[in-house]
């Protein structure tokens, strides 16, 4: 595996760890009775839903997952000598 393989592997590990951390930082959708009450209030007062920390973490999760998938494919091509 050359220099590029090592670099891609480092990014792959970084994205894997970031997915774990970001998912753990997100709050659960159902938090018991208080979650159902807050969920109703969130739909009523949810005008700024796109600016909340949960929406931001959701975007970061999607970005990290896409980059993890891309680095997985690139690593497969490097190790499998497809490139």
HTML snippet that shows the backbone in 3Dmol.js (N, CA, C, O; Angstrom):
<script src="https://3Dmol.org/build/3Dmol-min.js"></script>
<div id="view" style="width:600px;height:400px;position:relative"></div>
<script>
const pdb = `
ATOM      1  N   UNK A   1       0.872  -1.170   0.000  1.00  0.00           N
ATOM      2  CA  UNK A   1       0.000   0.000   0.000  1.00  0.00           C
ATOM      3  C   UNK A   1       0.910   1.221   0.000  1.00  0.00           C
ATOM      4  O   UNK A   1       1.685   1.342   0.949  1.00  0.00           O
ATOM      5  N   UNK A   2       0.900   2.060  -0.882  1.00  0.00           N
ATOM      6  CA  UNK A   2       1.817   3.178  -0.952  1.00  0.00           C
ATOM      7  C   UNK A   2       1.453   4.322  -0.023  1.00  0.00           C
ATOM      8  O   UNK A   2       0.696   4.172   0.937  1.00  0.00           O
ATOM      9  N   UNK A   3       2.015   5.447  -0.347  1.00  0.00           N
ATOM     10  CA  UNK A   3       1.773   6.651   0.463  1.00  0.00           C
ATOM     11  C   UNK A   3       0.299   7.049   0.396  1.00  0.00           C
ATOM     12  O   UNK A   3      -0.285   7.448   1.404  1.00  0.00           O
ATOM     13  N   UNK A   4      -0.299   6.941  -0.787  1.00  0.00           N
ATOM     14  CA  UNK A   4      -1.713   7.312  -0.932  1.00  0.00           C
ATOM     15  C   UNK A   4      -2.619   6.398  -0.120  1.00  0.00           C
ATOM     16  O   UNK A   4      -3.619   6.846   0.441  1.00  0.00           O
ATOM     17  N   UNK A   5      -2.275   5.139  -0.058  1.00  0.00           N
ATOM     18  CA  UNK A   5      -3.054   4.206   0.742  1.00  0.00           C
ATOM     19  C   UNK A   5      -3.016   4.543   2.217  1.00  0.00           C
ATOM     20  O   UNK A   5      -4.029   4.448   2.910  1.00  0.00           O
ATOM     21  N   UNK A   6      -1.848   4.938   2.699  1.00  0.00           N
ATOM     22  CA  UNK A   6      -1.728   5.315   4.107  1.00  0.00           C
ATOM     23  C   UNK A   6      -2.519   6.585   4.395  1.00  0.00           C
ATOM     24  O   UNK A   6      -3.189   6.683   5.423  1.00  0.00           O
ATOM     25  N   UNK A   7      -2.441   7.562   3.483  1.00  0.00           N
ATOM     26  CA  UNK A   7      -3.179   8.814   3.669  1.00  0.00           C
ATOM     27  C   UNK A   7      -4.684   8.565   3.680  1.00  0.00           C
ATOM     28  O   UNK A   7      -5.397   9.092   4.533  1.00  0.00           O
ATOM     29  N   UNK A   8      -5.167   7.761   2.730  1.00  0.00           N
ATOM     30  CA  UNK A   8      -6.604   7.457   2.662  1.00  0.00           C
ATOM     31  C   UNK A   8      -7.026   6.657   3.886  1.00  0.00           C
ATOM     32  O   UNK A   8      -8.127   6.848   4.403  1.00  0.00           O
ATOM     33  N   UNK A   9      -6.169   5.771   4.348  1.00  0.00           N
ATOM     34  CA  UNK A   9      -6.488   4.974   5.530  1.00  0.00           C
ATOM     35  C   UNK A   9      -6.601   5.858   6.775  1.00  0.00           C
ATOM     36  O   UNK A   9      -7.469   5.628   7.617  1.00  0.00           O
ATOM     37  N   UNK A  10      -5.740   6.856   6.898  1.00  0.00           N
ATOM     38  CA  UNK A  10      -5.826   7.789   8.032  1.00  0.00           C
ATOM     39  C   UNK A  10      -7.140   8.564   7.990  1.00  0.00           C
ATOM     40  O   UNK A  10      -7.810   8.708   9.012  1.00  0.00           O
ATOM     41  N   UNK A  11      -7.513   9.065   6.801  1.00  0.00           N
ATOM     42  CA  UNK A  11      -8.790   9.771   6.677  1.00  0.00           C
ATOM     43  C   UNK A  11      -9.966   8.844   6.967  1.00  0.00           C
ATOM     44  O   UNK A  11     -10.958   9.264   7.564  1.00  0.00           O
ATOM     45  N   UNK A  12      -9.858   7.590   6.548  1.00  0.00           N
ATOM     46  CA  UNK A  12     -10.914   6.605   6.789  1.00  0.00           C
ATOM     47  C   UNK A  12     -11.125   6.416   8.295  1.00  0.00           C
ATOM     48  O   UNK A  12     -12.263   6.369   8.763  1.00  0.00           O
ATOM     49  N   UNK A  13     -10.043   6.308   9.040  1.00  0.00           N
ATOM     50  CA  UNK A  13     -10.140   6.146  10.490  1.00  0.00           C
ATOM     51  C   UNK A  13     -10.715   7.406  11.140  1.00  0.00           C
ATOM     52  O   UNK A  13     -11.526   7.317  12.061  1.00  0.00           O
ATOM     53  N   UNK A  14     -10.294   8.579  10.658  1.00  0.00           N
ATOM     54  CA  UNK A  14     -10.819   9.838  11.196  1.00  0.00           C
ATOM     55  C   UNK A  14     -12.321   9.939  10.971  1.00  0.00           C
ATOM     56  O   UNK A  14     -13.056  10.332  11.876  1.00  0.00           O
ATOM     57  N   UNK A  15     -12.787   9.587   9.767  1.00  0.00           N
ATOM     58  CA  UNK A  15     -14.227   9.658   9.491  1.00  0.00           C
ATOM     59  C   UNK A  15     -14.997   8.618  10.297  1.00  0.00           C
ATOM     60  O   UNK A  15     -16.120   8.886  10.726  1.00  0.00           O
ATOM     61  N   UNK A  16     -14.422   7.443  10.511  1.00  0.00           N
ATOM     62  CA  UNK A  16     -15.098   6.420  11.322  1.00  0.00           C
ATOM     63  C   UNK A  16     -15.278   6.894  12.759  1.00  0.00           C
ATOM     64  O   UNK A  16     -16.355   6.748  13.337  1.00  0.00           O
ATOM     65  N   UNK A  17     -14.226   7.460  13.330  1.00  0.00           N
ATOM     66  CA  UNK A  17     -14.317   7.956  14.703  1.00  0.00           C
ATOM     67  C   UNK A  17     -15.271   9.143  14.785  1.00  0.00           C
ATOM     68  O   UNK A  17     -16.016   9.275  15.757  1.00  0.00           O
ATOM     69  N   UNK A  18     -15.252  10.012  13.764  1.00  0.00           N
ATOM     70  CA  UNK A  18     -16.149  11.172  13.794  1.00  0.00           C
ATOM     71  C   UNK A  18     -17.613  10.750  13.696  1.00  0.00           C
ATOM     72  O   UNK A  18     -18.468  11.374  14.324  1.00  0.00           O
ATOM     73  N   UNK A  19     -17.920   9.719  12.931  1.00  0.00           N
ATOM     74  CA  UNK A  19     -19.306   9.228  12.865  1.00  0.00           C
ATOM     75  C   UNK A  19     -19.746   8.742  14.240  1.00  0.00           C
ATOM     76  O   UNK A  19     -20.854   9.045  14.684  1.00  0.00           O
ATOM     77  N   UNK A  20     -18.891   7.998  14.906  1.00  0.00           N
ATOM     78  CA  UNK A  20     -19.236   7.491  16.245  1.00  0.00           C
ATOM     79  C   UNK A  20     -19.493   8.644  17.206  1.00  0.00           C
ATOM     80  O   UNK A  20     -20.490   8.638  17.928  1.00  0.00           O
ATOM     81  N   UNK A  21     -18.608   9.629  17.219  1.00  0.00           N
ATOM     82  CA  UNK A  21     -18.743  10.751  18.151  1.00  0.00           C
ATOM     83  C   UNK A  21     -19.974  11.585  17.840  1.00  0.00           C
ATOM     84  O   UNK A  21     -20.708  11.966  18.751  1.00  0.00           O
ATOM     85  N   UNK A  22     -20.210  11.875  16.562  1.00  0.00           N
ATOM     86  CA  UNK A  22     -21.362  12.712  16.192  1.00  0.00           C
ATOM     87  C   UNK A  22     -22.675  12.019  16.524  1.00  0.00           C
ATOM     88  O   UNK A  22     -23.607  12.662  17.007  1.00  0.00           O
ATOM     89  N   UNK A  23     -22.760  10.721  16.272  1.00  0.00           N
ATOM     90  CA  UNK A  23     -23.994   9.996  16.586  1.00  0.00           C
ATOM     91  C   UNK A  23     -24.228   9.963  18.090  1.00  0.00           C
ATOM     92  O   UNK A  23     -25.367  10.078  18.544  1.00  0.00           O
ATOM     93  N   UNK A  24     -23.168   9.810  18.858  1.00  0.00           N
ATOM     94  CA  UNK A  24     -23.340   9.814  20.316  1.00  0.00           C
ATOM     95  C   UNK A  24     -23.728  11.181  20.854  1.00  0.00           C
ATOM     96  O   UNK A  24     -24.368  11.268  21.903  1.00  0.00           O
ATOM     97  N   UNK A  25     -23.357  12.249  20.161  1.00  0.00           N
ATOM     98  CA  UNK A  25     -23.719  13.595  20.602  1.00  0.00           C
ATOM     99  C   UNK A  25     -25.181  13.935  20.316  1.00  0.00           C
ATOM    100  O   UNK A  25     -25.744  14.826  20.952  1.00  0.00           O
ATOM    101  N   UNK A  26     -25.792  13.242  19.375  1.00  0.00           N
ATOM    102  CA  UNK A  26     -27.176  13.559  19.018  1.00  0.00           C
ATOM    103  C   UNK A  26     -28.122  13.097  20.109  1.00  0.00           C
ATOM    104  O   UNK A  26     -27.898  12.081  20.768  1.00  0.00           O
ATOM    105  N   UNK A  27     -29.175  13.861  20.281  1.00  0.00           N
ATOM    106  CA  UNK A  27     -30.182  13.477  21.273  1.00  0.00           C
ATOM    107  C   UNK A  27     -31.155  12.493  20.642  1.00  0.00           C
ATOM    108  O   UNK A  27     -31.364  12.494  19.429  1.00  0.00           O
ATOM    109  N   UNK A  28     -31.738  11.666  21.474  1.00  0.00           N
ATOM    110  CA  UNK A  28     -32.690  10.683  20.987  1.00  0.00           C
ATOM    111  C   UNK A  28     -33.991  11.334  20.547  1.00  0.00           C
ATOM    112  O   UNK A  28     -34.362  12.398  21.040  1.00  0.00           O
ATOM    113  N   UNK A  29     -34.678  10.688  19.617  1.00  0.00           N
ATOM    114  CA  UNK A  29     -35.943  11.238  19.124  1.00  0.00           C
ATOM    115  C   UNK A  29     -37.067  11.038  20.146  1.00  0.00           C
ATOM    116  O   UNK A  29     -37.955  11.882  20.262  1.00  0.00           O
ATOM    117  N   UNK A  30     -37.032   9.949  20.870  1.00  0.00           N
ATOM    118  CA  UNK A  30     -38.051   9.687  21.884  1.00  0.00           C
ATOM    119  C   UNK A  30     -37.375   9.658  23.241  1.00  0.00           C
ATOM    120  O   UNK A  30     -36.549   8.785  23.506  1.00  0.00           O
ATOM    121  N   UNK A  31     -37.710  10.581  24.080  1.00  0.00           N
ATOM    122  CA  UNK A  31     -37.131  10.637  25.420  1.00  0.00           C
ATOM    123  C   UNK A  31     -38.224  10.426  26.460  1.00  0.00           C
ATOM    124  O   UNK A  31     -38.289  11.160  27.446  1.00  0.00           O
ATOM    125  N   UNK A  32     -39.065   9.449  26.253  1.00  0.00           N
ATOM    126  CA  UNK A  32     -40.140   9.170  27.193  1.00  0.00           C
ATOM    127  C   UNK A  32     -41.277  10.172  27.076  1.00  0.00           C
ATOM    128  O   UNK A  32     -41.546  10.698  25.996  1.00  0.00           O
ATOM    129  N   UNK A  33     -41.941  10.431  28.193  1.00  0.00           N
ATOM    130  CA  UNK A  33     -43.079  11.338  28.210  1.00  0.00           C
ATOM    131  C   UNK A  33     -42.654  12.768  27.922  1.00  0.00           C
ATOM    132  O   UNK A  33     -43.348  13.484  27.200  1.00  0.00           O
ATOM    133  N   UNK A  34     -41.533  13.191  28.470  1.00  0.00           N
ATOM    134  CA  UNK A  34     -41.080  14.558  28.217  1.00  0.00           C
ATOM    135  C   UNK A  34     -40.711  14.747  26.752  1.00  0.00           C
ATOM    136  O   UNK A  34     -40.862  15.844  26.215  1.00  0.00           O
ATOM    137  N   UNK A  35     -40.228  13.690  26.097  1.00  0.00           N
ATOM    138  CA  UNK A  35     -39.908  13.784  24.680  1.00  0.00           C
ATOM    139  C   UNK A  35     -41.150  13.944  23.820  1.00  0.00           C
ATOM    140  O   UNK A  35     -41.118  14.636  22.802  1.00  0.00           O
ATOM    141  N   UNK A  36     -42.251  13.304  24.226  1.00  0.00           N
ATOM    142  CA  UNK A  36     -43.482  13.453  23.445  1.00  0.00           C
ATOM    143  C   UNK A  36     -44.088  14.832  23.626  1.00  0.00           C
ATOM    144  O   UNK A  36     -44.649  15.394  22.685  1.00  0.00           O
ATOM    145  N   UNK A  37     -43.979  15.379  24.825  1.00  0.00           N
ATOM    146  CA  UNK A  37     -44.487  16.732  25.063  1.00  0.00           C
ATOM    147  C   UNK A  37     -43.619  17.748  24.330  1.00  0.00           C
ATOM    148  O   UNK A  37     -44.134  18.667  23.693  1.00  0.00           O
ATOM    149  N   UNK A  38     -42.317  17.583  24.419  1.00  0.00           N
ATOM    150  CA  UNK A  38     -41.406  18.503  23.739  1.00  0.00           C
ATOM    151  C   UNK A  38     -41.520  18.360  22.228  1.00  0.00           C
ATOM    152  O   UNK A  38     -41.341  19.332  21.493  1.00  0.00           O
ATOM    153  N   UNK A  39     -41.817  17.154  21.766  1.00  0.00           N
ATOM    154  CA  UNK A  39     -41.979  16.949  20.334  1.00  0.00           C
ATOM    155  C   UNK A  39     -43.165  17.707  19.777  1.00  0.00           C
ATOM    156  O   UNK A  39     -43.098  18.236  18.667  1.00  0.00           O
ATOM    157  N   UNK A  40     -44.261  17.767  20.539  1.00  0.00           N
ATOM    158  CA  UNK A  40     -45.410  18.550  20.115  1.00  0.00           C
ATOM    159  C   UNK A  40     -45.111  20.026  20.096  1.00  0.00           C
ATOM    160  O   UNK A  40     -45.540  20.741  19.190  1.00  0.00           O
ATOM    161  N   UNK A  41     -44.378  20.490  21.088  1.00  0.00           N
ATOM    162  CA  UNK A  41     -43.996  21.896  21.122  1.00  0.00           C
ATOM    163  C   UNK A  41     -43.014  22.211  20.006  1.00  0.00           C
ATOM    164  O   UNK A  41     -43.009  23.319  19.471  1.00  0.00           O
ATOM    165  N   UNK A  42     -42.188  21.241  19.657  1.00  0.00           N
ATOM    166  CA  UNK A  42     -41.204  21.472  18.602  1.00  0.00           C
ATOM    167  C   UNK A  42     -41.881  21.632  17.247  1.00  0.00           C
ATOM    168  O   UNK A  42     -41.437  22.433  16.426  1.00  0.00           O
ATOM    169  N   UNK A  43     -42.953  20.877  17.003  1.00  0.00           N
ATOM    170  CA  UNK A  43     -43.643  21.029  15.729  1.00  0.00           C
ATOM    171  C   UNK A  43     -44.421  22.343  15.687  1.00  0.00           C
ATOM    172  O   UNK A  43     -44.600  22.932  14.621  1.00  0.00           O
ATOM    173  N   UNK A  44     -44.883  22.800  16.858  1.00  0.00           N
ATOM    174  CA  UNK A  44     -45.635  24.052  16.888  1.00  0.00           C
ATOM    175  C   UNK A  44     -44.694  25.253  16.782  1.00  0.00           C
ATOM    176  O   UNK A  44     -44.965  26.201  16.044  1.00  0.00           O
ATOM    177  N   UNK A  45     -43.601  25.203  17.517  1.00  0.00           N
ATOM    178  CA  UNK A  45     -42.662  26.323  17.523  1.00  0.00           C
ATOM    179  C   UNK A  45     -41.422  26.046  16.688  1.00  0.00           C
ATOM    180  O   UNK A  45     -40.403  26.713  16.867  1.00  0.00           O
ATOM    181  N   UNK A  46     -41.482  25.089  15.789  1.00  0.00           N
ATOM    182  CA  UNK A  46     -40.289  24.637  15.075  1.00  0.00           C
ATOM    183  C   UNK A  46     -39.942  25.425  13.829  1.00  0.00           C
ATOM    184  O   UNK A  46     -39.556  24.828  12.824  1.00  0.00           O
ATOM    185  N   UNK A  47     -40.064  26.739  13.857  1.00  0.00           N
ATOM    186  CA  UNK A  47     -39.731  27.544  12.677  1.00  0.00           C
ATOM    187  C   UNK A  47     -38.237  27.541  12.405  1.00  0.00           C
ATOM    188  O   UNK A  47     -37.821  27.558  11.247  1.00  0.00           O
ATOM    189  N   UNK A  48     -37.430  27.521  13.448  1.00  0.00           N
ATOM    190  CA  UNK A  48     -35.979  27.555  13.298  1.00  0.00           C
ATOM    191  C   UNK A  48     -35.377  26.163  13.424  1.00  0.00           C
ATOM    192  O   UNK A  48     -34.273  26.012  13.949  1.00  0.00           O
ATOM    193  N   UNK A  49     -36.075  25.163  12.958  1.00  0.00           N
ATOM    194  CA  UNK A  49     -35.633  23.786  13.116  1.00  0.00           C
ATOM    195  C   UNK A  49     -34.337  23.523  12.348  1.00  0.00           C
ATOM    196  O   UNK A  49     -33.529  22.698  12.775  1.00  0.00           O
ATOM    197  N   UNK A  50     -34.127  24.205  11.234  1.00  0.00           N
ATOM    198  CA  UNK A  50     -32.926  24.015  10.452  1.00  0.00           C
ATOM    199  C   UNK A  50     -31.688  24.588  11.100  1.00  0.00           C
ATOM    200  O   UNK A  50     -30.574  24.277  10.679  1.00  0.00           O
ATOM    201  N   UNK A  51     -31.854  25.423  12.122  1.00  0.00           N
ATOM    202  CA  UNK A  51     -30.709  26.060  12.771  1.00  0.00           C
ATOM    203  C   UNK A  51     -30.374  25.453  14.125  1.00  0.00           C
ATOM    204  O   UNK A  51     -29.474  25.941  14.808  1.00  0.00           O
ATOM    205  N   UNK A  52     -31.071  24.410  14.524  1.00  0.00           N
ATOM    206  CA  UNK A  52     -30.815  23.814  15.818  1.00  0.00           C
ATOM    207  C   UNK A  52     -29.548  22.973  15.779  1.00  0.00           C
ATOM    208  O   UNK A  52     -29.035  22.655  14.707  1.00  0.00           O
ATOM    209  N   UNK A  53     -29.061  22.625  16.931  1.00  0.00           N
ATOM    210  CA  UNK A  53     -27.848  21.823  17.024  1.00  0.00           C
ATOM    211  C   UNK A  53     -28.094  20.416  16.489  1.00  0.00           C
ATOM    212  O   UNK A  53     -27.183  19.794  15.943  1.00  0.00           O
ATOM    213  N   UNK A  54     -29.319  19.908  16.641  1.00  0.00           N
ATOM    214  CA  UNK A  54     -29.619  18.573  16.113  1.00  0.00           C
ATOM    215  C   UNK A  54     -29.566  18.555  14.591  1.00  0.00           C
ATOM    216  O   UNK A  54     -29.086  17.590  13.996  1.00  0.00           O
ATOM    217  N   UNK A  55     -30.056  19.616  13.962  1.00  0.00           N
ATOM    218  CA  UNK A  55     -30.002  19.688  12.509  1.00  0.00           C
ATOM    219  C   UNK A  55     -28.559  19.807  12.025  1.00  0.00           C
ATOM    220  O   UNK A  55     -28.189  19.219  11.009  1.00  0.00           O
ATOM    221  N   UNK A  56     -27.762  20.557  12.747  1.00  0.00           N
ATOM    222  CA  UNK A  56     -26.351  20.696  12.394  1.00  0.00           C
ATOM    223  C   UNK A  56     -25.619  19.373  12.551  1.00  0.00           C
ATOM    224  O   UNK A  56     -24.822  19.002  11.689  1.00  0.00           O
ATOM    225  N   UNK A  57     -25.878  18.659  13.637  1.00  0.00           N
ATOM    226  CA  UNK A  57     -25.254  17.353  13.836  1.00  0.00           C
ATOM    227  C   UNK A  57     -25.719  16.348  12.797  1.00  0.00           C
ATOM    228  O   UNK A  57     -24.954  15.471  12.395  1.00  0.00           O
ATOM    229  N   UNK A  58     -26.957  16.468  12.362  1.00  0.00           N
ATOM    230  CA  UNK A  58     -27.468  15.589  11.318  1.00  0.00           C
ATOM    231  C   UNK A  58     -26.730  15.816  10.003  1.00  0.00           C
ATOM    232  O   UNK A  58     -26.406  14.865   9.292  1.00  0.00           O
ATOM    233  N   UNK A  59     -26.468  17.075   9.686  1.00  0.00           N
ATOM    234  CA  UNK A  59     -25.704  17.377   8.467  1.00  0.00           C
ATOM    235  C   UNK A  59     -24.282  16.856   8.563  1.00  0.00           C
ATOM    236  O   UNK A  59     -23.753  16.303   7.599  1.00  0.00           O
ATOM    237  N   UNK A  60     -23.659  17.032   9.727  1.00  0.00           N
ATOM    238  CA  UNK A  60     -22.299  16.526   9.925  1.00  0.00           C
ATOM    239  C   UNK A  60     -22.251  15.008   9.817  1.00  0.00           C
ATOM    240  O   UNK A  60     -21.297  14.446   9.280  1.00  0.00           O
ATOM    241  N   UNK A  61     -23.286  14.348  10.332  1.00  0.00           N
ATOM    242  CA  UNK A  61     -23.354  12.893  10.238  1.00  0.00           C
ATOM    243  C   UNK A  61     -23.442  12.449   8.787  1.00  0.00           C
ATOM    244  O   UNK A  61     -22.761  11.509   8.376  1.00  0.00           O
ATOM    245  N   UNK A  62     -24.283  13.124   8.012  1.00  0.00           N
ATOM    246  CA  UNK A  62     -24.424  12.772   6.599  1.00  0.00           C
ATOM    247  C   UNK A  62     -23.107  12.987   5.847  1.00  0.00           C
ATOM    248  O   UNK A  62     -22.714  12.155   5.030  1.00  0.00           O
ATOM    249  N   UNK A  63     -22.432  14.097   6.122  1.00  0.00           N
ATOM    250  CA  UNK A  63     -21.156  14.373   5.458  1.00  0.00           C
ATOM    251  C   UNK A  63     -20.114  13.321   5.826  1.00  0.00           C
ATOM    252  O   UNK A  63     -19.412  12.809   4.954  1.00  0.00           O
ATOM    253  N   UNK A  64     -20.012  13.000   7.111  1.00  0.00           N
ATOM    254  CA  UNK A  64     -19.025  12.019   7.551  1.00  0.00           C
ATOM    255  C   UNK A  64     -19.329  10.637   6.983  1.00  0.00           C
ATOM    256  O   UNK A  64     -18.408   9.898   6.634  1.00  0.00           O
ATOM    257  N   UNK A  65     -20.602  10.281   6.886  1.00  0.00           N
ATOM    258  CA  UNK A  65     -20.974   8.979   6.332  1.00  0.00           C
ATOM    259  C   UNK A  65     -20.643   8.897   4.845  1.00  0.00           C
ATOM    260  O   UNK A  65     -20.168   7.862   4.378  1.00  0.00           O
ATOM    261  N   UNK A  66     -20.884   9.962   4.101  1.00  0.00           N
ATOM    262  CA  UNK A  66     -20.563   9.971   2.672  1.00  0.00           C
ATOM    263  C   UNK A  66     -19.054   9.884   2.466  1.00  0.00           C
ATOM    264  O   UNK A  66     -18.582   9.150   1.597  1.00  0.00           O
ATOM    265  N   UNK A  67     -18.302  10.635   3.269  1.00  0.00           N
ATOM    266  CA  UNK A  67     -16.844  10.584   3.147  1.00  0.00           C
ATOM    267  C   UNK A  67     -16.300   9.212   3.572  1.00  0.00           C
ATOM    268  O   UNK A  67     -15.319   8.735   3.001  1.00  0.00           O
ATOM    269  N   UNK A  68     -16.922   8.584   4.557  1.00  0.00           N
ATOM    270  CA  UNK A  68     -16.525   7.240   4.964  1.00  0.00           C
ATOM    271  C   UNK A  68     -16.762   6.256   3.831  1.00  0.00           C
ATOM    272  O   UNK A  68     -15.931   5.384   3.578  1.00  0.00           O
ATOM    273  N   UNK A  69     -17.886   6.390   3.151  1.00  0.00           N
ATOM    274  CA  UNK A  69     -18.186   5.515   2.019  1.00  0.00           C
ATOM    275  C   UNK A  69     -17.185   5.721   0.894  1.00  0.00           C
ATOM    276  O   UNK A  69     -16.713   4.752   0.300  1.00  0.00           O
ATOM    277  N   UNK A  70     -16.857   6.964   0.598  1.00  0.00           N
ATOM    278  CA  UNK A  70     -15.904   7.259  -0.474  1.00  0.00           C
ATOM    279  C   UNK A  70     -14.522   6.707  -0.138  1.00  0.00           C
ATOM    280  O   UNK A  70     -13.870   6.099  -0.987  1.00  0.00           O
ATOM    281  N   UNK A  71     -14.073   6.920   1.106  1.00  0.00           N
ATOM    282  CA  UNK A  71     -12.763   6.388   1.475  1.00  0.00           C
ATOM    283  C   UNK A  71     -12.760   4.860   1.495  1.00  0.00           C
ATOM    284  O   UNK A  71     -11.728   4.248   1.223  1.00  0.00           O
ATOM    285  N   UNK A  72     -13.892   4.236   1.811  1.00  0.00           N
ATOM    286  CA  UNK A  72     -13.982   2.774   1.750  1.00  0.00           C
ATOM    287  C   UNK A  72     -13.796   2.274   0.325  1.00  0.00           C
ATOM    288  O   UNK A  72     -13.079   1.302   0.086  1.00  0.00           O
ATOM    289  N   UNK A  73     -14.442   2.941  -0.611  1.00  0.00           N
ATOM    290  CA  UNK A  73     -14.321   2.538  -2.015  1.00  0.00           C
ATOM    291  C   UNK A  73     -12.904   2.762  -2.521  1.00  0.00           C
ATOM    292  O   UNK A  73     -12.356   1.917  -3.228  1.00  0.00           O
ATOM    293  N   UNK A  74     -12.307   3.896  -2.163  1.00  0.00           N
ATOM    294  CA  UNK A  74     -10.938   4.184  -2.600  1.00  0.00           C
ATOM    295  C   UNK A  74      -9.964   3.181  -1.997  1.00  0.00           C
ATOM    296  O   UNK A  74      -9.059   2.719  -2.690  1.00  0.00           O
ATOM    297  N   UNK A  75     -10.126   2.833  -0.721  1.00  0.00           N
ATOM    298  CA  UNK A  75      -9.259   1.833  -0.104  1.00  0.00           C
ATOM    299  C   UNK A  75      -9.419   0.478  -0.775  1.00  0.00           C
ATOM    300  O   UNK A  75      -8.433  -0.233  -0.969  1.00  0.00           O
ATOM    301  N   UNK A  76     -10.626   0.114  -1.126  1.00  0.00           N
ATOM    302  CA  UNK A  76     -10.854  -1.144  -1.834  1.00  0.00           C
ATOM    303  C   UNK A  76     -10.129  -1.145  -3.173  1.00  0.00           C
ATOM    304  O   UNK A  76      -9.528  -2.145  -3.565  1.00  0.00           O
ATOM    305  N   UNK A  77     -10.192  -0.019  -3.864  1.00  0.00           N
ATOM    306  CA  UNK A  77      -9.529   0.056  -5.166  1.00  0.00           C
ATOM    307  C   UNK A  77      -8.013   0.049  -5.007  1.00  0.00           C
ATOM    308  O   UNK A  77      -7.315  -0.529  -5.841  1.00  0.00           O
ATOM    309  N   UNK A  78      -7.491   0.673  -3.965  1.00  0.00           N
ATOM    310  CA  UNK A  78      -6.044   0.681  -3.756  1.00  0.00           C
ATOM    311  C   UNK A  78      -5.540  -0.700  -3.347  1.00  0.00           C
ATOM    312  O   UNK A  78      -4.538  -1.178  -3.879  1.00  0.00           O
ATOM    313  N   UNK A  79      -6.220  -1.333  -2.420  1.00  0.00           N
ATOM    314  CA  UNK A  79      -5.775  -2.639  -1.943  1.00  0.00           C
ATOM    315  C   UNK A  79      -6.009  -3.708  -3.006  1.00  0.00           C
ATOM    316  O   UNK A  79      -5.184  -4.606  -3.174  1.00  0.00           O
ATOM    317  N   UNK A  80      -7.112  -3.620  -3.713  1.00  0.00           N
ATOM    318  CA  UNK A  80      -7.436  -4.605  -4.732  1.00  0.00           C
ATOM    319  C   UNK A  80      -6.704  -4.383  -6.045  1.00  0.00           C
ATOM    320  O   UNK A  80      -6.886  -5.144  -6.995  1.00  0.00           O
ATOM    321  N   UNK A  81      -5.881  -3.349  -6.103  1.00  0.00           N
ATOM    322  CA  UNK A  81      -5.096  -3.001  -7.294  1.00  0.00           C
ATOM    323  C   UNK A  81      -5.973  -2.781  -8.529  1.00  0.00           C
ATOM    324  O   UNK A  81      -5.583  -3.109  -9.650  1.00  0.00           O
ATOM    325  N   UNK A  82      -7.161  -2.221  -8.303  1.00  0.00           N
ATOM    326  CA  UNK A  82      -8.057  -1.918  -9.419  1.00  0.00           C
ATOM    327  C   UNK A  82      -7.594  -0.653 -10.132  1.00  0.00           C
ATOM    328  O   UNK A  82      -7.752  -0.527 -11.346  1.00  0.00           O
ATOM    329  N   UNK A  83      -7.030   0.270  -9.385  1.00  0.00           N
ATOM    330  CA  UNK A  83      -6.610   1.544  -9.975  1.00  0.00           C
ATOM    331  C   UNK A  83      -5.363   1.352 -10.792  1.00  0.00           C
ATOM    332  O   UNK A  83      -4.851   2.309 -11.371  1.00  0.00           O
TER     333      UNK A  83
END
`;
const viewer = $3Dmol.createViewer("view");
viewer.addModel(pdb, "pdb");
viewer.setStyle({}, {cartoon: {color: "spectrum"}});
viewer.zoomTo();
viewer.render();
</script>
